[in-house]
Amino acid sequence: MADAWAEGWRTAALALTLLLPLACQRPAPSSTNAELDIGRHFVAERTFRRTALEGSLVNRDGDARKRLAHYALDPGWEALPILNPELAPVVAGETPILSRLWSGHVEWSEAALLELGRRAFEEWPAQRAPYLTRLLGSATRPAQPSPQALADVGAWLDDRGRVAAAVWVKYADGSLEPALSCASCHARLDTRGHLQHGIASDFDLGRLTGEDWGPGRVDVTVDGLDNPVATPDLRATRHQRRLHHAGDLKNSLEALAVRIETLLITARADVVRPPREIAFAIAYYVWSLGAQRPPNRERSATFVSRCAGCHAGPGGEGDVVSDAEVGTDALATASSMRGTGGYRAPALYGVSQRPRLTHLGWPIGLRAFLDPSREHDMPGHAFGFDLDDSQRDALVRELEQW
Amino acid sequence: MRLLRWILGGVVLGGLAGACGGNAEQVVTGDPDRESARAGSGNADSTDVGNAATGEGRPRVPEKHRPVAAVCDDERPRDQVSLFYPVRPPDTIACDTDTDCPPPAECTDCRAVCAEAAEGDRLCHNLYGADACVADEHCTRGENGRCEDFRGEFRCTYDECFVDASCNQGGPCACEGGFWSDSNVCLPGNCRTDADCGSAGYCSPTFGDCGDYSGVIGYYCHTPEDTCLDDEDCNTSGTGPGYCMYRPELARWACGYGGCVG
């Protein structure tokens, strides 16, 4: 009998060994019931949302103040009307065919929620963008933007003919207006023209709106400072210890869901709120983007001595590091809205694929980032500058595995 | 984000009448006839805006509204762009006329023009896209074409309109109301003058979200459901001064505080 059990375990282990690589190639992660439960609580329980908000806050001032005053309070933002407009992706030169993304129901399963989140990530109207009509024409008389006009603002045409993940939205007053989705800033074309979600785009919102931010950078904080920061790589979100470059929020799936719901409220002047299922589905989807590779890995002696002091976590994530120690600047850390006096040590998931590095969005790769010759133009974060060429090459190769 | 700019923007908005030369411009500050309807003083509570659409119970007149239609003038300054600061360096091909300049082979909607580059030199410039330019003379597809510098990108702008009747987006013809441009543009909205908003109603300009990014985006009637009338009604959020803006989600005016997604 004992032999039979042992043989059975060996067979099971062999099967697991053979099947594991297949599981790791799945495009979406295997979700846990705990994550789905978080979503259930988030949607159904105001006290859960309130606890998640309060538990996520590092500061209770600035950005947090309005949320503390209104979120998950009765009446507060609980009483806001729910925005669920007819909408359609912007397809170059085509008149939109409108429908509602949110039907009012979603099966509470991993597959259904990820699919809802994937669509909402690319189609939910996160930010009004009437200025896009200069590029797109009107919904009734759509224009075919030239490749150069798109390139000038870091926009794109994907393999479905969609423009910059923008959407047409029909509002209660009957108007049709363009809006940006999450993917307008947090997605990028691959070499085949297919849109890859999560990685930062080169979208230059400043050029469209008259601000000098540069591609892949935006200033979203109402703090009286001109302090644009880089659009972050959302594939790393689940691995971050803190949210935002300044690290003013403690990270968790429920904190992310709260943040997404509240930013969709504040971006619309606190007058409407998204369906709560949509907010959670987007968070759940973003959470899934970084689950394709396990975080734990071997660290070289070079990484341990030069990087791990800050990038200490299993995903390379860390706590907030003072701006003096980072050595780049203090603009974002001084923000009255999100400032913490430092910058988070970001998770390193997919770091070699990022088009820009650091919160300032330096348009360089890892090799140049670790090269001290960049310091004249891009000073700060001088860690690893003492490495010789072979050590630097080895560290870059190591980071390419993250 | 530059909060101060919104406040300055409000001042500028209120003063646009003067900014548009001799035109009867869209936005006025106060109206002697309607000022007589003012019942309250200064800083009204955000719920105390009365019925701006019908005038019933209205405590005051919006700071910015458009009592009469404008006729824009036909004047635009020329040669605002310096030819000595091209964002894309000119080619090294010397030229006398455009015919000396071969169009770039890799681009189907590009042109090449001969233009002054520096100190009297004339060199070929490649123009990428139909609206690209390096001088006013390259802007020939509309009225009063001018080559303007949009933070390093030179683009042609044209006067889209001179009177409201030329526009079909619901709003008025905004004299010199182009995006970072002195071109006349048609704006969206649901009114052109106060008269479109019922008797004693008001048609006002609105900024969009994220502060004054992209400036005035349209003109809309005030409604009985509005929760603000002027920017001064929006100083109560605890996150700094806001501004009164039209919300298409609700088809009414409400305070905005510049929140941007992200």
Boltz contact constraints between the chains, C-beta under 6 A:
constraints:
  - contact:
      token1: [A, 65]
      token2: [B, 238]
      max_distance: 6.0
  - contact:
      token1: [A, 66]
      token2: [B, 239]
      max_distance: 6.0
  - contact:
      token1: [A, 83]
      token2: [B, 249]
      max_distance: 6.0
  - contact:
      token1: [A, 126]
      token2: [B, 261]
      max_distance: 6.0
  - contact:
      token1: [A, 127]
      token2: [B, 261]
      max_distance: 6.0
  - contact:
      token1: [A, 128]
      token2: [B, 209]
      max_distance: 6.0
  - contact:
      token1: [A, 130]
      token2: [B, 208]
      max_distance: 6.0
  - contact:
      token1: [A, 130]
      token2: [B, 217]
      max_distance: 6.0
  - contact:
      token1: [A, 131]
      token2: [B, 214]
      max_distance: 6.0
  - contact:
      token1: [A, 146]
      token2: [B, 109]
      max_distance: 6.0
  - contact:
      token1: [A, 146]
      token2: [B, 129]
      max_distance: 6.0
  - contact:
      token1: [A, 148]
      token2: [B, 128]
      max_distance: 6.0
  - contact:
      token1: [A, 148]
      token2: [B, 129]
      max_distance: 6.0
  - contact:
      token1: [A, 149]
      token2: [B, 129]
      max_distance: 6.0
  - contact:
      token1: [A, 152]
      token2: [B, 153]
      max_distance: 6.0
  - contact:
      token1: [A, 171]
      token2: [B, 248]
      max_distance: 6.0
  - contact:
      token1: [A, 171]
      token2: [B, 249]
      max_distance: 6.0
  - contact:
      token1: [A, 172]
      token2: [B, 249]
      max_distance: 6.0
  - contact:
      token1: [A, 172]
      token2: [B, 251]
      max_distance: 6.0
  - contact:
      token1: [A, 173]
      token2: [B, 248]
      max_distance: 6.0
  - contact:
      token1: [A, 173]
      token2: [B, 251]
      max_distance: 6.0
  - contact:
      token1: [A, 175]
      token2: [B, 248]
      max_distance: 6.0
  - contact:
      token1: [A, 209]
      token2: [B, 213]
      max_distance: 6.0
  - contact:
      token1: [A, 209]
      token2: [B, 214]
      max_distance: 6.0
  - contact:
      token1: [A, 210]
      token2: [B, 180]
      max_distance: 6.0
  - contact:
      token1: [A, 218]
      token2: [B, 262]
      max_distance: 6.0
  - contact:
      token1: [A, 219]
      token2: [B, 1]
      max_distance: 6.0
  - contact:
      token1: [A, 220]
      token2: [B, 260]
      max_distance: 6.0
  - contact:
      token1: [A, 220]
      token2: [B, 262]
      max_distance: 6.0
  - contact:
      token1: [A, 221]
      token2: [B, 1]
      max_distance: 6.0
  - contact:
      token1: [A, 222]
      token2: [B, 1]
      max_distance: 6.0
  - contact:
      token1: [A, 222]
      token2: [B, 3]
      max_distance: 6.0
  - contact:
      token1: [A, 222]
      token2: [B, 258]
      max_distance: 6.0
  - contact:
      token1: [A, 224]
      token2: [B, 3]
      max_distance: 6.0
  - contact:
      token1: [A, 226]
      token2: [B, 2]
      max_distance: 6.0
  - contact:
      token1: [A, 263]
      token2: [B, 261]
      max_distance: 6.0
  - contact:
      token1: [A, 266]
      token2: [B, 259]
      max_distance: 6.0
  - contact:
      token1: [A, 267]
      token2: [B, 259]
      max_distance: 6.0
  - contact:
      token1: [A, 267]
      token2: [B, 260]
      max_distance: 6.0
  - contact:
      token1: [A, 267]
      token2: [B, 261]
      max_distance: 6.0
  - contact:
      token1: [A, 269]
      token2: [B, 254]
      max_distance: 6.0
  - contact:
      token1: [A, 269]
      token2: [B, 256]
      max_distance: 6.0
  - contact:
      token1: [A, 271]
      token2: [B, 247]
      max_distance: 6.0
  - contact:
      token1: [A, 271]
      token2: [B, 250]
      max_distance: 6.0
  - contact:
      token1: [A, 271]
      token2: [B, 254]
      max_distance: 6.0
  - contact:
      token1: [A, 272]
      token2: [B, 249]
      max_distance: 6.0
